[in-house]
Amino acid sequence: MIRRLCVAALVLPLLPAAAQAAAELPFARVVLQGLDKVTARIQRFEVPVGGMVRFGTLEIRAEACYETPPVEPPESAAFLVVDAVDPGRPVTRAFSGWMFASSPSLSALEHPVYDVWVLDCAEPLPEGASPDDPSPSLRELPPGLLRPNSE
């Protein structure tokens, strides 16, 4: 009886982790939306993973884009690096990190003129594939990043 309790005590904490073992799905493009706060203009645009796009005075580089599998609650997350390139000033890092489509305020770009947020990922990559020429600054997606911890 004590042996069964010990085994149960060792195995039960592992069950939520095993349930979360499904891998996030990598994508080749990040779908973003930007707001120019001065003109109130909204623009939707895509960035290839490993590529860069300009929005106003911002340079936005997409390092990764992942979504949960179709059997999970929907979530998209992208690792973005955003630099402010203002004329006559040195380039400054405005944002670097993961942005989540379902929680744009969780890790938001703080800029006086522009807002940028993730809408979705596009162009799923084949299983086991990764984007061409990934950036050396790309950090691995932490396990279960897109799924809330069930503990």
Backbone torsions as a table, in degrees:
resi	resn	phi	psi	omega
1	MET	NA	-44.8	179.4
2	ILE	-64.7	-38.4	179.0
3	ARG	-61.7	-43.0	179.1
4	ARG	-63.2	-41.1	178.5
5	LEU	-64.2	-39.1	178.6
6	CYS	-65.5	-43.2	179.2
7	VAL	-64.0	-43.7	179.2
8	ALA	-62.8	-39.6	179.5
9	ALA	-65.0	-29.8	178.9
10	LEU	-82.7	-34.7	-173.5
11	VAL	-86.5	-40.0	-175.0
12	LEU	-57.4	-42.1	178.0
13	PRO	-64.4	-20.6	-178.9
14	LEU	-82.5	-17.3	-176.0
15	LEU	-62.0	-46.0	177.5
16	PRO	-60.3	-37.8	178.8
17	ALA	-65.8	-38.8	178.6
18	ALA	-67.3	-36.6	178.3
19	ALA	-67.1	-26.2	-179.5
20	GLN	-94.3	13.2	-173.6
21	ALA	-73.8	-11.7	179.7
22	ALA	-61.9	133.1	-175.9
23	ALA	-78.4	148.8	172.6
24	GLU	-71.3	151.7	-177.2
25	LEU	-97.0	126.0	-179.8
26	PRO	-80.7	148.1	179.0
27	PHE	-128.6	160.2	-175.0
28	ALA	-93.3	-16.1	-177.0
29	ARG	-138.1	149.9	176.4
30	VAL	-112.0	129.5	176.1
31	VAL	-96.7	120.4	-177.0
32	LEU	-120.3	160.8	171.8
33	GLN	-131.3	136.9	-179.4
34	GLY	-123.4	148.4	178.3
35	LEU	-124.0	125.7	170.4
36	ASP	-90.6	110.6	-175.1
37	LYS	-68.9	-22.8	-178.8
38	VAL	-76.5	-46.5	-177.1
39	THR	-96.6	-8.6	-176.3
40	ALA	62.2	24.9	178.4
41	ARG	-88.1	132.0	177.1
42	ILE	-108.4	136.9	-179.8
43	GLN	-133.6	134.9	175.7
44	ARG	-104.0	134.2	-178.9
45	PHE	-151.3	162.7	179.5
46	GLU	-117.8	147.2	178.1
47	VAL	-126.5	126.1	174.8
48	PRO	-69.7	142.1	176.8
49	VAL	-61.9	126.8	-174.8
50	GLY	92.1	-4.3	-178.3
51	GLY	-110.1	-177.5	-176.0
52	MET	-139.2	148.4	175.2
53	VAL	-138.2	150.9	176.9
54	ARG	-103.3	136.5	173.4
55	PHE	-132.0	106.0	-173.7
56	GLY	62.0	-124.7	178.2
57	THR	-97.5	12.3	179.1
58	LEU	-98.2	139.3	169.5
59	GLU	-108.0	119.2	-175.6
60	ILE	-112.6	119.6	176.3
61	ARG	-108.8	131.7	176.9
62	ALA	-99.3	123.6	-179.2
63	GLU	-98.3	-29.3	-179.3
64	ALA	-164.9	156.1	173.9
65	CYS	-146.6	125.0	-178.7
66	TYR	-130.3	149.1	173.0
67	GLU	-129.7	158.1	174.3
68	THR	-75.4	155.2	176.5
69	PRO	-62.0	159.6	-177.3
70	PRO	-59.2	-22.8	-179.1
71	VAL	-82.7	-8.8	179.8
72	GLU	-97.8	163.8	172.0
73	PRO	-59.3	139.3	-174.4
74	PRO	-66.0	134.6	175.9
75	GLU	-158.4	137.9	174.7
76	SER	-124.0	138.5	178.2
77	ALA	-137.6	139.1	179.5
78	ALA	-133.4	140.6	174.0
79	PHE	-93.3	116.8	-176.9
80	LEU	-120.4	148.0	171.9
81	VAL	-123.0	119.1	-175.6
82	VAL	-119.9	123.6	177.8
83	ASP	-113.8	137.9	174.4
84	ALA	-91.3	119.6	-178.3
85	VAL	-114.0	82.6	-180.0
86	ASP	-90.6	134.3	-179.8
87	PRO	-58.8	134.6	177.5
88	GLY	80.5	2.3	179.2
89	ARG	-126.8	156.3	176.3
90	PRO	-69.2	151.6	178.0
91	VAL	-65.1	132.2	179.1
92	THR	-122.8	143.8	177.9
93	ARG	-78.9	115.6	-179.1
94	ALA	-89.9	-29.3	-178.3
95	PHE	-164.0	144.7	172.7
96	SER	-153.1	115.1	179.5
97	GLY	159.1	-170.7	-179.3
98	TRP	-86.4	134.1	171.7
99	MET	-116.1	142.0	-177.1
100	PHE	-115.8	134.5	-178.8
101	ALA	-64.8	-37.8	-175.8
102	SER	-80.0	-16.5	-178.6
103	SER	-137.2	72.2	-176.3
104	PRO	-62.3	-25.1	-179.1
105	SER	-84.2	-9.4	-179.0
106	LEU	-61.7	-48.5	174.8
107	SER	-137.9	89.7	-172.1
108	ALA	-104.3	153.3	172.0
109	LEU	-73.1	128.0	176.9
110	GLU	-108.3	102.0	-178.3
111	HIS	-140.2	140.2	-175.9
112	PRO	-68.1	-23.4	-175.2
113	VAL	-110.2	-32.5	-171.4
114	TYR	-123.2	146.2	167.1
115	ASP	-120.4	140.4	176.4
116	VAL	-136.2	136.9	176.5
117	TRP	-145.4	157.5	-178.4
118	VAL	-82.9	132.9	174.2
119	LEU	-101.3	-43.5	-171.0
120	ASP	-168.7	173.5	169.3
121	CYS	-111.4	152.0	-178.9
122	ALA	-134.7	158.1	179.1
123	GLU	59.7	78.1	178.9
124	PRO	-60.3	142.3	177.3
125	LEU	-89.0	151.0	176.3
126	PRO	-59.1	153.5	-178.4
127	GLU	-57.2	131.9	179.2
128	GLY	84.6	-6.9	-179.7
129	ALA	-87.8	158.4	174.1
130	SER	-132.5	158.9	-179.9
131	PRO	-59.4	150.5	177.5
132	ASP	-65.3	141.1	174.8
133	ASP	49.9	60.7	178.9
134	PRO	-65.9	146.6	-178.9
135	SER	-65.7	142.2	178.1
136	PRO	-65.7	-19.0	-179.5
137	SER	-83.8	-4.8	-178.5
138	LEU	-67.4	125.0	175.5
139	ARG	-93.5	146.7	178.0
140	GLU	-61.1	146.5	177.0
141	LEU	-70.3	119.8	179.9
142	PRO	-60.6	144.2	-179.0
143	PRO	-57.0	133.9	176.9
144	GLY	71.1	18.1	-178.0
145	LEU	-58.7	-38.3	-175.7
146	LEU	-86.7	-7.8	-178.7
147	ARG	-116.8	131.7	178.1
148	PRO	-65.2	146.8	179.3
149	ASN	-69.1	129.6	-175.8
150	SER	-86.4	6.0	-179.7
151	GLU	-78.2	NA	NA
